[in-house]
Amino acid sequence: MNTVAIIAAILFGLGVLISTSMTTTADGQAVVDQEKIKRQLEQVVKALDSGDIAAARGYLEETVQGLPDGVTKTHLRVATDALQYSNDTKGPMMHVQLVQNSLQNSTG
């Protein structure tokens, strides 16, 4: 499988996952508060840009708690782990940006 196909599959999966909310609707579907997630991810990016790894981890952990299981949550968990175990900021930034791009694509 080539890289473009993998990225396309991830972005499609993120769009599907993010288009749902954490409150349960009458038909049993879960949905996410996209605006809240966007604000939290903006805080993560600011913290990563400033080198404040502890703050970035905190924002990531808070964001992960508000998401259903799936690709989006996995990306943010990977970012959190990278910050916790290696103090790497580039890897987490990539994962956060993938989620941000997916949010942008799913809302216009």
Helices and strands as residue ranges (DSSP letters): H 3-18, E 21-24, E 30-31, H 34-50, H 53-65, H 71-86, H 90-107
